[in-house]
Amino acid sequence: MESNNEAGVVRKAGLSRKTNETDIKLSLAVDGSGVSGLETDVPFLNHMLDLFTKHGQFDLSVQARGDIEIDDHHTVEDIGICLGQAFREALGDKKGIKRYANVFIPMDEALAQVVIDISNRPHFEYRATYPSQQVGSFSTELVHEFLWKFALEARITLHVIVHYGSNTHHMIEAIFKALGRALDEATLIDPRVKGVPSTKGVL
């Protein structure tokens, strides 16, 4: 499905990544309608990416197989890499985008904040302490791994703060919803912006 932004530019990307550890095919439309098609070996990540897609109003398809007999690490990491690369490719020269976003999302007792600068300068700050090391079979340390690799490959500045919470699932869910909404806001085309939103003249 091809979707256009208000400027009539199609912002989409598709890529694949195959290593000895994973085999991933991913496609992304930035200006979508919140439709996801997710087939990975990591059910909790499927759930989080579905939330991310819905709240970001993207269209996202991911087919991923990995060496989960070892653990979920390689699969989660490589999906983060591919998603970051797809965002960077889909945004192209970044002309007209809003660039920044700051989003708070509550999930019951949990509150997460995601702040983004689509800067072409990858940086990641992460402040989250979870009550549990696991959500089902999913290790909470993989949230950091996914977000860091996404920020690195998308070449964005990403700050993630979980202000409080007592349910680990809720805390992580709030992060992914906030990430989707922050990326949606930061990538919106602002008709007042001429060229790229930077005094340097390039992002």
LINWO-V209132 format. One record per helix or strand of 2 or more residues. SS is the DSSP state (helix for helix, strand for strand). FROM is the first residue (numbers start at 1). LEN is the number of residues. If there is no record, write none. Layout:
BEGIN
ss:SS from:FROM len:LEN
ss:SS from:FROM len:LEN
END
This chain:
BEGIN
ss:strand from:12 len:7
ss:strand from:22 len:8
ss:strand from:35 len:5
ss:helix from:43 len:14
ss:strand from:59 len:8
ss:helix from:73 len:19
ss:strand from:100 len:8
ss:strand from:110 len:8
ss:strand from:123 len:5
ss:strand from:134 len:2
ss:strand from:138 len:2
ss:helix from:141 len:14
ss:strand from:157 len:8
ss:helix from:168 len:20
END
